Amino acid sequence: MSAKDHSNNWGRWGDDDERGALNLISEDVVKRGASAITTGKVYPLGIPLQAEGVPNFNYRGTPMRLTLEDSTDEGDYAEYGCAPGTGAHEDVLVFASHATSHMDALIHVYEDHEHYNGVPHVAMRAMTGATKLGIEKCGGFASRAVLLDLVRYFDDGPWLAEGHKVMGADLQGACDAQGVELLPGDIALLRFGYLDMWWAQKGEVGFGQAGIGLDAAEWLAAKDVVAVGADNSAVEVVPFDENDFLSGHKVLLVRHGIHLLEFLDLSAPARDECWVGLLSVAPLKITGATGCPINPIFVG
């Protein structure tokens, strides 16, 4: 894909830019987010990173926590002055970069063999990881976040049906119904009820899931949001709109440099009707990674 082929953000912040829409977060934008805090209530949006009881995809493997040292190693540090009864526990953690609640780096998806800003797909290397657009390029960020509760908007059950495609007009309708507005530099949080469905059905769910269609992805890009978070696995609808694999990712990640935050638990702020607040996201600086688990903090 070349910049002239599609409406996109390629070159908007320079030909060498690797942060995409995060460039829209100025100090004033952060202060605007802080001023959106009204109650001070803190909502951790991440779900547990564990082997069972949470959505995990087979091809990503099972997250594992392995004990590195514990009380069975007592006495090993006596030569360092370790008194009897003193000890330490440590773990080794093994998990995919896109396990449970996670953030997609701009290197995650490519279209026409190109990533955001024209970075070629060969920038991702098997041994060394991403030479450009890795998750470490994001840094930590915070901005005003707007939660759109699509379950509430459609009012057709505790969650949207599998394969329900949300359109741009639906997102605008939810904004109007909730009395909120998405501003440039904001983070959009979209609740489809997927996690509620997953837990209610104990993981016995099909391939399909509610999410945004291409029209809604373009609507969000036109709003100049810096990231989109959702309570499903891909933000976009599955089966994919127009039967085009990761079509929504291509609009948001590839063409516009808008990061995606997936598997966020949005039920608690939705119950409290906390629609606007400050969202803080601190992805791990894993050099060359295509994403990483996160626990975003939403302060309402």
Backbone as numpy.savetxt, mean C-alpha at the origin, in Angstrom:
# Nx Ny Nz CAx CAy CAz Cx Cy Cz
6.42 1.64 -23.45 5.57 2.84 -23.45 6.45 4.07 -23.45
6.19 5.00 -24.32 6.91 6.27 -24.31 6.01 7.34 -23.71
6.61 8.44 -23.27 5.86 9.47 -22.58 4.78 10.09 -23.46
4.97 10.04 -24.77 3.99 10.66 -25.65 2.78 9.77 -25.91
2.85 8.50 -25.52 1.79 7.56 -25.82 0.60 7.66 -24.87
0.83 8.07 -23.61 -0.22 8.09 -22.62 -0.09 9.35 -21.78
-1.19 9.78 -21.22 -1.13 10.83 -20.21 -0.41 10.26 -19.00
0.68 10.89 -18.58 1.46 10.35 -17.47 2.28 11.44 -16.79
3.02 11.05 -15.77 3.87 11.99 -15.03 5.35 11.84 -15.38
5.66 11.17 -16.45 7.05 10.97 -16.83 7.71 12.32 -17.13
8.83 12.58 -16.50 9.56 13.82 -16.72 9.04 15.00 -15.93
7.91 14.86 -15.26 7.31 15.99 -14.53 8.25 16.52 -13.45
8.99 15.60 -12.79 9.92 16.01 -11.74 11.37 15.70 -12.15
11.59 15.68 -13.44 12.93 15.44 -13.96 13.07 14.05 -14.55
13.96 13.92 -15.50 14.14 12.65 -16.19 14.73 11.57 -15.30
15.40 11.96 -14.21 16.03 10.99 -13.32 15.21 10.76 -12.05
13.99 11.28 -11.99 13.18 11.14 -10.78 12.85 9.68 -10.48
12.93 9.31 -9.19 12.61 7.95 -8.77 11.57 7.91 -7.67
10.94 9.05 -7.32 9.97 9.08 -6.23 8.54 9.29 -6.73
8.37 9.65 -7.98 7.04 9.79 -8.53 6.22 10.86 -7.83
4.94 10.54 -7.62 4.01 11.51 -7.07 4.34 11.93 -5.64
5.21 11.20 -4.97 5.62 11.62 -3.62 6.27 12.99 -3.63
6.73 13.43 -4.81 7.30 14.77 -4.93 6.28 15.86 -4.63
5.00 15.52 -4.66 3.96 16.51 -4.38 3.85 16.83 -2.88
4.50 16.03 -2.04 4.39 16.25 -0.60 5.42 17.29 -0.17
4.98 18.52 -0.08 5.82 19.61 0.40 5.64 19.76 1.91
6.41 20.63 2.52 6.25 20.88 3.95 4.86 21.43 4.24
4.34 22.26 3.35 2.99 22.81 3.54 1.94 21.71 3.44
2.16 20.74 2.56 1.22 19.63 2.44 1.22 18.80 3.72
2.39 18.58 4.29 2.47 17.84 5.55 1.75 18.59 6.66
1.94 19.90 6.72 1.26 20.71 7.74 -0.25 20.68 7.55
-0.69 20.64 6.29 -2.12 20.50 6.02 -2.65 19.18 6.56
-1.85 18.13 6.41 -2.25 16.84 6.96 -2.33 16.88 8.47
-1.34 17.50 9.11 -1.34 17.60 10.57 -2.55 18.39 11.06
-2.94 19.41 10.32 -4.08 20.23 10.73 -5.41 19.49 10.57
-5.39 18.36 9.83 -6.61 17.56 9.65 -6.91 16.70 10.86
-5.96 16.59 11.79 -6.18 15.79 13.00 -7.17 16.52 13.92
-8.22 15.82 14.31 -9.24 16.42 15.18 -9.36 15.72 16.53
-9.35 14.39 16.55 -9.52 13.66 17.81 -8.19 13.19 18.39
-7.18 13.04 17.55 -5.90 12.50 18.01 -5.89 10.99 18.14
-6.98 10.31 17.74 -7.03 8.86 17.84 -6.12 8.23 16.80
-5.35 7.23 17.23 -4.38 6.58 16.36 -4.93 5.24 15.86
-4.86 5.04 14.55 -5.33 3.80 13.92 -4.17 3.13 13.18
-3.56 2.07 13.75 -2.59 1.29 12.98 -3.35 0.49 11.91
-2.95 0.64 10.67 -3.70 0.04 9.56 -3.14 -1.29 9.08
-2.00 -1.70 9.59 -1.40 -2.95 9.15 -2.07 -4.16 9.78
-2.07 -5.27 9.05 -2.56 -6.54 9.60 -1.35 -7.39 9.97
-1.52 -8.41 10.82 -0.37 -9.18 11.29 0.39 -9.87 10.15
1.68 -9.97 10.35 2.55 -10.71 9.43 2.82 -12.06 10.07
2.06 -13.07 9.65 2.13 -14.39 10.27 1.81 -15.47 9.26
2.01 -16.71 9.67 1.90 -17.82 8.73 0.46 -18.17 8.39
-0.47 -18.02 9.33 -1.85 -18.43 9.12 -2.80 -17.37 9.65
-4.04 -17.41 9.15 -5.07 -16.52 9.66 -5.10 -15.15 9.02
-4.27 -14.93 8.02 -4.26 -13.68 7.26 -4.10 -14.04 5.78
-4.45 -13.12 4.88 -4.30 -13.44 3.46 -2.83 -13.60 3.07
-2.48 -14.75 2.59 -1.14 -15.02 2.05 -1.32 -15.74 0.71
-0.49 -15.37 -0.26 -0.53 -16.03 -1.56 0.51 -17.15 -1.59
0.11 -18.31 -2.08 0.99 -19.48 -2.07 2.33 -19.22 -2.74
2.31 -18.48 -3.85 3.56 -18.30 -4.60 4.55 -17.42 -3.85
4.05 -16.66 -2.85 4.95 -15.82 -2.06 5.54 -16.56 -0.86
5.09 -17.76 -0.66 5.61 -18.53 0.46 4.97 -18.14 1.77
5.24 -18.92 2.81 4.67 -18.68 4.13 5.62 -17.82 4.95
5.15 -16.69 5.48 6.01 -15.89 6.37 6.46 -16.74 7.56
7.71 -16.60 7.91 8.26 -17.40 9.01 9.01 -16.53 10.01
8.83 -16.84 11.29 9.62 -16.25 12.36 10.42 -17.38 12.99
11.73 -17.35 12.85 12.60 -18.41 13.33 13.43 -17.90 14.51
13.50 -18.67 15.58 14.26 -18.24 16.75 15.75 -18.37 16.48
16.46 -17.27 16.69 17.91 -17.25 16.51 18.63 -17.60 17.80
18.15 -17.06 18.91 18.71 -17.42 20.21 17.64 -17.24 21.29
17.72 -18.05 22.33 16.79 -17.94 23.45 17.46 -18.48 24.71
16.67 -18.82 25.70 17.24 -19.22 26.99 18.02 -20.53 26.92
17.82 -21.32 25.85 18.60 -22.56 25.73 20.07 -22.25 25.46
20.35 -21.00 25.07 21.73 -20.59 24.81 22.38 -19.95 26.04
21.72 -20.05 27.21 22.25 -19.41 28.41 23.66 -19.92 28.70
24.52 -19.01 29.04 25.91 -19.33 29.32 26.85 -19.02 28.18
26.30 -18.81 26.98 27.15 -18.56 25.82 27.93 -17.25 25.94
27.41 -16.29 26.74 28.05 -14.98 26.81 28.72 -14.73 28.15
29.00 -15.81 28.87 29.63 -15.66 30.18 30.97 -14.93 30.08
31.71 -15.19 29.01 33.02 -14.56 28.86 32.93 -13.05 28.64
31.72 -12.57 28.31 31.52 -11.14 28.12 30.94 -10.48 29.37
30.90 -11.23 30.46 30.39 -10.67 31.71 28.90 -10.85 31.89
28.33 -11.81 31.19 26.88 -12.05 31.30 26.60 -12.83 32.58
25.89 -12.18 33.50 25.60 -12.80 34.80 24.54 -13.88 34.65
24.54 -14.88 35.50 23.48 -15.90 35.48 22.10 -15.24 35.62
21.14 -15.70 34.82 19.80 -15.12 34.85 19.61 -14.00 33.85
20.67 -13.58 33.19 20.58 -12.55 32.15 20.68 -13.22 30.79
19.84 -12.80 29.87 19.86 -13.39 28.54 19.14 -12.52 27.54
19.02 -12.99 26.34 18.35 -12.24 25.27 17.71 -13.22 24.30
16.64 -12.74 23.66 15.97 -13.50 22.61 16.11 -12.74 21.29
16.37 -13.45 20.21 16.42 -12.83 18.89 15.77 -13.77 17.87
15.29 -13.15 16.77 14.61 -13.89 15.71 15.31 -13.69 14.38
14.98 -14.57 13.45 15.23 -14.37 12.03 13.86 -14.33 11.37
13.62 -13.33 10.54 12.33 -13.19 9.86 12.49 -13.50 8.38
11.60 -14.33 7.84 11.63 -14.71 6.43 10.25 -14.47 5.83
10.16 -13.55 4.90 8.86 -13.27 4.27 9.07 -12.56 2.94
8.06 -12.64 2.09 8.09 -11.95 0.81 7.93 -10.44 1.01
8.47 -9.67 0.10 8.39 -8.21 0.24 6.96 -7.70 0.10
6.08 -8.51 -0.47 4.68 -8.11 -0.63 3.76 -8.96 0.25
4.25 -9.33 1.42 3.44 -10.12 2.36 2.50 -9.21 3.14
1.29 -9.67 3.36 0.20 -8.98 4.08 0.22 -7.48 3.77
0.10 -6.62 4.78 0.06 -5.16 4.51 1.41 -4.73 3.95
1.40 -4.13 2.76 2.67 -3.78 2.13 2.52 -2.59 1.19
3.65 -2.07 0.78 3.71 -0.96 -0.16 4.44 -1.39 -1.41
3.88 -1.06 -2.57 4.53 -1.36 -3.84 5.55 -0.27 -4.19
6.75 -0.68 -4.53 7.72 0.27 -5.08 7.41 0.49 -6.56
7.96 1.55 -7.13 7.69 1.85 -8.54 8.34 0.84 -9.48
9.25 0.02 -8.98 9.88 -1.02 -9.79 9.02 -2.28 -9.85
7.90 -2.29 -9.15 7.09 -3.51 -9.01 6.48 -3.97 -10.34
5.98 -3.06 -11.14 5.24 -3.42 -12.36 5.79 -2.62 -13.55
5.83 -3.26 -14.71 6.22 -2.54 -15.92 5.20 -2.76 -17.03
5.22 -1.87 -18.00 4.32 -1.91 -19.16 5.14 -1.61 -20.40
4.93 -2.37 -21.46 5.75 -2.23 -22.66 7.24 -2.24 -22.31
7.58 -3.08 -21.33 8.96 -3.27 -20.88 9.57 -2.03 -20.25
8.72 -1.11 -19.77 9.21 0.09 -19.10 8.46 0.33 -17.80
9.21 0.81 -16.79 8.63 1.24 -15.53 8.38 2.74 -15.57
7.93 3.28 -14.45 7.74 4.73 -14.32 8.97 5.49 -14.82
8.70 6.59 -15.51 9.72 7.51 -16.02 10.64 6.89 -17.06
10.15 5.80 -17.69 10.92 5.20 -18.77 12.04 4.29 -18.34
12.08 3.93 -17.06 13.12 3.02 -16.57 12.89 1.64 -17.19
13.86 1.06 -17.86 13.66 -0.24 -18.52 13.47 -1.37 -17.51
12.73 -2.40 -17.93 12.44 -3.50 -17.01 13.70 -4.26 -16.58
14.78 -4.14 -17.35 16.02 -4.82 -16.98 16.75 -4.11 -15.84
16.17 -3.00 -15.34 16.75 -2.35 -14.16 16.57 -3.22 -12.92
15.71 -4.24 -13.01 15.55 -5.19 -11.92 16.43 -6.39 -12.19
17.36 -6.67 -11.25 18.31 -7.75 -11.42 18.08 -8.83 -10.37
18.25 -10.07 -10.75 17.98 -11.19 -9.85 18.88 -11.16 -8.61
20.15 -10.87 -8.78 21.08 -10.94 -7.66 21.10 -9.67 -6.82
21.08 -8.51 -7.48 21.27 -7.24 -6.77 19.99 -6.46 -6.54
18.90 -6.88 -7.17 17.64 -6.16 -7.01 17.54 -4.98 -7.96
16.69 -4.03 -7.61 16.43 -2.89 -8.48 17.59 -1.91 -8.46
18.08 -1.55 -9.64 19.11 -0.52 -9.73 18.50 0.87 -9.71
17.18 0.96 -9.96 16.44 2.22 -9.87 15.04 1.90 -9.36
14.39 2.89 -8.78 12.98 2.82 -8.36 12.72 1.82 -7.23
13.76 1.39 -6.51 13.55 0.48 -5.39 12.81 1.16 -4.24
12.32 0.36 -3.31 11.52 0.88 -2.21 12.30 1.88 -1.36
13.63 1.75 -1.34 14.43 2.65 -0.52 14.39 4.10 -1.01
13.99 4.28 -2.28 13.93 5.63 -2.85 12.73 6.41 -2.32
11.78 5.73 -1.70 10.58 6.41 -1.21 10.86 7.21 0.06
11.69 6.69 0.94 11.88 7.32 2.24 10.60 7.23 3.05
10.59 7.84 4.22 9.34 7.92 4.97 8.56 9.14 4.51
7.24 9.07 4.59 6.43 10.21 4.18 5.15 10.27 4.99
4.58 11.45 5.06 3.32 11.67 5.75 2.53 12.73 5.00
1.23 12.55 4.94 0.38 13.52 4.24 -1.06 13.37 4.72
-1.87 14.30 4.31 -3.30 14.22 4.58 -3.88 13.01 3.86
-4.70 12.24 4.55 -5.33 11.07 3.95 -6.84 11.20 4.04
-7.51 10.74 2.99 -8.97 10.77 2.93 -9.46 9.34 2.74
-10.27 8.87 3.68 -10.83 7.52 3.62 -12.20 7.58 2.96
-12.34 6.83 1.87 -13.63 6.70 1.18 -14.17 5.31 1.46
-15.29 5.25 2.14 -15.89 3.97 2.53 -16.89 3.56 1.46
-16.43 2.73 0.51 -17.30 2.32 -0.59 -18.36 1.35 -0.12
-18.10 0.62 0.96 -19.12 -0.26 1.53 -20.30 0.58 2.00
-20.03 1.63 2.70 -21.06 2.55 3.18 -21.78 3.22 2.01
-21.02 3.60 1.00 -21.60 4.33 -0.13 -22.61 3.47 -0.89
-22.26 2.22 -1.17 -23.17 1.37 -1.94 -24.26 0.77 -1.06
-23.99 0.66 0.26 -25.00 0.20 1.23 -25.71 -1.07 0.76
-24.91 -2.09 0.41 -25.47 -3.33 -0.12 -24.88 -4.55 0.58
-24.61 -4.41 1.87 -24.06 -5.52 2.62 -22.79 -5.12 3.34
-22.21 -6.05 4.09 -21.01 -5.73 4.89 -19.74 -5.59 4.07
-19.79 -6.00 2.80 -18.65 -5.83 1.90 -19.16 -5.83 0.47
-18.34 -5.29 -0.43 -18.72 -5.29 -1.84 -18.50 -6.69 -2.42
-19.34 -7.06 -3.36 -19.28 -8.39 -3.95 -18.00 -8.58 -4.75
-17.56 -9.83 -4.84 -16.38 -10.15 -5.64 -16.57 -9.64 -7.07
-15.56 -8.98 -7.60 -15.61 -8.49 -8.96 -16.33 -7.17 -9.13
-16.80 -6.55 -8.03 -17.48 -5.26 -8.13 -16.48 -4.19 -8.57
-16.73 -3.58 -9.72 -15.83 -2.57 -10.28 -16.29 -1.18 -9.88
-15.45 -0.48 -9.14 -15.76 0.87 -8.68 -15.26 1.86 -9.73
-16.11 2.79 -10.10 -15.81 3.77 -11.13 -15.43 5.12 -10.51
-14.91 6.01 -11.34 -14.57 7.34 -10.87 -15.76 8.08 -10.32
-16.92 7.94 -10.96 -18.13 8.60 -10.47 -18.52 8.09 -9.09
-18.22 6.83 -8.81 -18.50 6.27 -7.49 -17.59 6.91 -6.43
-16.33 7.10 -6.77 -15.42 7.75 -5.84 -15.85 9.19 -5.56
-16.26 9.88 -6.62 -16.76 11.24 -6.42 -18.04 11.23 -5.60
-18.90 10.25 -5.84 -20.13 10.13 -5.06 -19.85 9.89 -3.60
-18.85 9.06 -3.30 -18.48 8.81 -1.91 -17.93 10.07 -1.27
-17.12 10.83 -2.02 -16.63 12.11 -1.51 -17.79 13.03 -1.15
-18.75 13.12 -2.04 -19.89 14.01 -1.80 -20.71 13.53 -0.61
-20.95 12.23 -0.53 -21.76 11.68 0.56 -21.09 11.88 1.92
-19.76 11.81 1.94 -19.02 11.94 3.20 -18.61 13.38 3.49
-18.82 14.27 2.52 -18.47 15.67 2.71 -16.98 15.91 2.73
-16.23 15.19 1.88 -14.79 15.33 1.84 -14.34 15.61 0.41
-13.09 16.03 0.28 -12.52 16.32 -1.03 -11.08 15.86 -1.06
-10.68 15.23 -2.16 -9.29 14.84 -2.36 -8.53 16.00 -2.97
-7.42 16.37 -2.35 -6.61 17.49 -2.81 -5.27 16.99 -3.33
-4.61 17.75 -4.19 -3.27 17.34 -4.65 -2.33 17.12 -3.47
-1.61 16.01 -3.51 -0.72 15.66 -2.42 -1.34 14.76 -1.38
-2.65 14.50 -1.47 -3.33 13.63 -0.51 -3.05 12.16 -0.79
-3.37 11.33 0.20 -3.36 9.88 0.06 -4.81 9.42 0.09
-5.23 8.64 -0.89 -6.59 8.11 -0.93 -6.62 6.73 -0.29
-7.53 6.53 0.66 -7.73 5.23 1.30 -9.11 4.72 0.90
-9.17 3.52 0.33 -10.41 2.98 -0.22 -10.80 1.70 0.51
-11.99 1.71 1.09 -12.47 0.52 1.80 -13.53 -0.20 0.96
-13.21 -1.45 0.58 -14.14 -2.29 -0.17 -14.76 -3.38 0.71
-14.22 -3.57 1.91 -14.71 -4.61 2.81 -14.07 -5.96 2.57
-12.98 -6.01 1.77 -12.39 -7.30 1.42 -11.87 -8.04 2.64
-11.14 -7.36 3.51 -10.60 -8.05 4.68 -11.71 -8.54 5.60
-12.78 -7.77 5.75 -13.92 -8.22 6.56 -14.49 -9.51 5.97
-14.58 -9.56 4.64 -15.08 -10.76 3.98 -14.12 -11.93 4.19
-12.83 -11.67 4.06 -11.83 -12.73 4.18 -11.89 -13.35 5.57
-11.95 -12.51 6.60 -11.98 -13.04 7.96 -13.31 -13.72 8.27
-14.41 -13.16 7.78 -15.72 -13.77 8.04 -15.83 -15.14 7.41
-15.20 -15.30 6.25 -15.26 -16.57 5.53 -14.02 -17.43 5.77
-13.20 -17.03 6.75 -12.01 -17.80 7.16 -11.11 -18.14 5.97
-10.97 -17.18 5.08 -10.08 -17.35 3.95 -10.64 -18.15 2.79
-11.89 -18.63 2.94 -12.50 -19.41 1.86 -13.14 -18.46 0.85
-12.31 -17.71 0.16 -12.79 -16.72 -0.80 -12.27 -17.08 -2.18
-12.94 -16.58 -3.18 -12.54 -16.86 -4.56 -11.45 -15.92 -5.04
-11.14 -16.04 -6.31 -10.10 -15.22 -6.93 -10.53 -13.76 -7.03
-11.82 -13.54 -7.27 -12.31 -12.19 -7.51 -12.35 -11.33 -6.27
-12.28 -10.02 -6.47 -12.42 -9.07 -5.38 -12.87 -7.73 -5.93
-13.59 -6.99 -5.10 -13.99 -5.64 -5.47 -12.76 -4.74 -5.51
-12.81 -3.74 -6.37 -11.71 -2.78 -6.46 -12.00 -1.75 -7.53
-11.05 -0.88 -7.77 -11.27 0.17 -8.75 -11.04 -0.34 -10.17
-11.79 0.22 -11.11 -11.57 -0.02 -12.52 -10.65 1.03 -13.10
-10.38 0.94 -14.40 -9.47 1.87 -15.05 -9.98 3.30 -14.97
-11.28 3.47 -15.09 -11.85 4.82 -15.01 -11.55 5.45 -13.66
-11.69 4.68 -12.59 -11.41 5.19 -11.25 -9.92 5.46 -11.05
-9.07 4.61 -11.64 -7.63 4.84 -11.56 -7.25 6.16 -12.21
-7.84 6.43 -13.37 -7.58 7.70 -14.06 -8.13 8.88 -13.24
-9.28 8.67 -12.59 -9.87 9.72 -11.73 -8.92 10.07 -10.60
-8.34 9.05 -9.97 -7.41 9.27 -8.86 -6.14 9.96 -9.35
-5.64 9.54 -10.51 -4.44 10.17 -11.06 -4.70 11.64 -11.35
-5.88 11.96 -11.86 -6.22 13.35 -12.17 -6.32 14.20 -10.89
-6.58 13.57 -9.77 -6.65 14.28 -8.48 -5.26 14.57 -7.92
-4.22 14.04 -8.55 -2.84 14.22 -8.08 -2.62 13.67 -6.68
-3.21 12.51 -6.40 -2.91 11.85 -5.13 -1.50 11.29 -5.20
-0.87 11.11 -4.05 0.50 10.60 -4.04 0.56 9.10 -3.81
-0.52 8.55 -3.23 -0.59 7.10 -2.98 -2.05 6.72 -2.85
-2.32 5.45 -3.11 -3.67 4.90 -2.94 -3.54 3.64 -2.07
-4.28 3.61 -0.97 -4.29 2.45 -0.10 -5.66 1.80 -0.10
-5.72 0.50 0.08 -6.99 -0.21 0.07 -6.91 -1.44 0.96
-8.09 -2.01 1.25 -8.14 -3.20 2.11 -8.18 -4.50 1.31
-7.90 -4.42 0.01 -7.82 -5.64 -0.79 -6.38 -5.89 -1.20
-6.16 -6.86 -2.07 -4.79 -7.27 -2.38 -4.13 -6.46 -3.48
-4.92 -5.74 -4.28 -4.35 -5.11 -5.46 -4.86 -3.70 -5.72
-5.71 -3.16 -4.85 -6.38 -1.87 -5.04 -7.40 -1.98 -6.17
-7.01 -2.57 -7.29 -7.90 -2.66 -8.44 -8.80 -3.90 -8.39
-9.83 -3.86 -9.22 -10.79 -4.95 -9.28 -10.16 -6.20 -9.88
-10.58 -7.36 -9.39 -10.16 -8.65 -9.93 -11.42 -9.50 -10.14
-11.67 -10.06 -11.36 -10.84 -10.03 -12.55 -10.53 -8.60 -13.02
-9.37 -8.44 -13.63 -8.89 -7.14 -13.99 -9.75 -6.49 -15.07
-9.89 -5.17 -14.95 -10.68 -4.41 -15.90 -10.14 -4.61 -17.32
-11.06 -4.78 -18.25 -10.75 -5.01 -19.67 -9.89 -6.27 -19.87
-9.93 -7.17 -18.88 -9.17 -8.42 -18.94 -7.68 -8.15 -19.20
-7.19 -7.04 -18.64 -5.80 -6.60 -18.82 -5.09 -6.72 -17.48
-4.20 -7.70 -17.35 -3.51 -8.01 -16.10 -2.82 -6.77 -15.54
-3.16 -6.43 -14.28 -2.56 -5.30 -13.56 -2.76 -3.97 -14.28
-3.89 -3.84 -14.95 -4.15 -2.61 -15.71 -4.19 -1.38 -14.82
-4.77 -1.51 -13.62 -4.81 -0.38 -12.70 -3.43 -0.03 -12.18
-2.60 -1.05 -11.94 -1.21 -0.79 -11.53 -0.48 -0.02 -12.63
-0.76 -0.36 -13.87 -0.07 0.32 -14.97 -0.45 1.79 -15.04
-1.72 2.10 -14.78 -2.14 3.50 -14.76 -1.49 4.25 -13.60
-1.56 3.68 -12.40 -1.12 4.38 -11.21 0.39 4.30 -11.00
0.93 3.09 -10.89 2.36 2.93 -10.63 3.22 3.36 -11.81
2.93 2.80 -12.98 3.82 2.97 -14.13 3.67 4.36 -14.76
2.46 4.74 -15.07 2.27 5.98 -15.82 2.34 7.23 -14.94
1.89 7.10 -13.68 1.80 8.30 -12.85 2.68 8.29 -11.61
3.38 7.21 -11.35 4.27 7.18 -10.20 3.55 7.28 -8.88
2.33 6.76 -8.83 1.52 6.79 -7.61 1.67 5.45 -6.91
2.19 5.47 -5.69 2.45 4.23 -4.95 1.16 3.61 -4.45
1.19 2.29 -4.28 0.02 1.54 -3.82 0.31 0.89 -2.47
-0.66 0.98 -1.57 -0.60 0.39 -0.23 -1.73 -0.62 -0.14
-1.38 -1.88 0.07 -2.39 -2.94 -0.06 -2.56 -3.72 1.24
-3.76 -4.31 1.38 -4.14 -5.06 2.58 -4.09 -4.18 3.84
-4.67 -3.00 3.76 -4.77 -2.13 4.92 -6.09 -2.38 5.63
-6.07 -2.44 6.94 -7.29 -2.65 7.72 -7.93 -1.29 8.01
-8.97 -0.98 7.28 -9.62 0.33 7.36 -10.93 0.29 8.13
-11.24 -0.85 8.74 -12.54 -1.00 9.40 -12.71 -0.09 10.61
-11.67 0.05 11.43 -11.80 0.84 12.66 -12.06 2.32 12.37
-11.28 2.99 11.52 -11.61 4.39 11.23 -12.96 4.54 10.53
-13.34 3.54 9.71 -14.65 3.61 9.05 -15.77 3.53 10.07
-15.64 2.66 11.09 -16.66 2.58 12.14 -16.80 3.90 12.88
-15.69 4.59 13.06 -15.71 5.87 13.77 -16.06 7.03 12.85
-16.28 6.74 11.57 -16.55 7.77 10.56 -15.45 8.82 10.56
-14.23 8.32 10.70 -13.04 9.17 10.65 -12.57 9.22 9.19
-12.99 10.24 8.50 -12.75 10.27 7.06 -11.46 10.97 6.67
-10.97 11.87 7.50 -9.79 12.67 7.13 -8.82 12.70 8.31
-7.54 12.59 8.01 -6.53 12.65 9.05 -5.15 12.68 8.45
-4.15 12.43 9.27 -2.76 12.37 8.83 -2.33 10.92 8.74
-1.77 10.53 7.60 -1.26 9.17 7.44 0.26 9.22 7.35
0.92 8.42 8.17 2.37 8.30 8.15 2.75 6.91 7.67
3.65 6.85 6.69 4.09 5.58 6.12 5.62 5.56 6.13
6.19 4.49 6.69 7.65 4.39 6.80 8.13 3.05 6.24
8.23 2.93 4.90 8.72 1.67 4.34 10.17 1.43 4.75
10.52 0.18 4.97 11.89 -0.17 5.29 12.80 0.17 4.11
13.99 0.64 4.41 14.94 1.00 3.34 15.72 -0.24 2.90
15.00 -1.15 2.26 15.61 -2.38 1.77 16.11 -2.11 0.35
17.40 -1.98 0.21 17.98 -1.57 -1.06 17.59 -2.51 -2.19
17.00 -1.94 -3.23 16.65 -2.69 -4.43 15.38 -3.51 -4.35
14.59 -3.38 -3.28 13.39 -4.19 -3.12 12.22 -3.64 -3.91
11.33 -4.54 -4.33 10.15 -4.16 -5.11 8.99 -3.71 -4.23
9.15 -3.78 -2.92 8.12 -3.37 -1.97 8.55 -3.82 -0.60
7.71 -3.57 0.40 8.02 -4.09 1.74 6.77 -4.01 2.61
6.68 -4.88 3.63 5.57 -4.80 4.58 5.58 -3.47 5.31
4.39 -2.97 5.65 4.26 -1.69 6.33 3.16 -1.78 7.37
3.18 -0.87 8.32 2.09 -0.68 9.27 1.78 0.81 9.31
1.07 1.35 8.32 0.81 2.78 8.27 0.01 3.23 9.49
0.31 4.43 9.98 -0.38 4.99 11.12 -1.25 6.15 10.67
-2.56 6.00 10.89 -3.54 7.02 10.52 -4.01 7.69 11.81
-3.82 9.00 11.88 -4.24 9.76 13.06 -5.42 10.63 12.68
-6.57 10.39 13.33 -7.79 11.08 12.94 -8.07 12.32 13.77
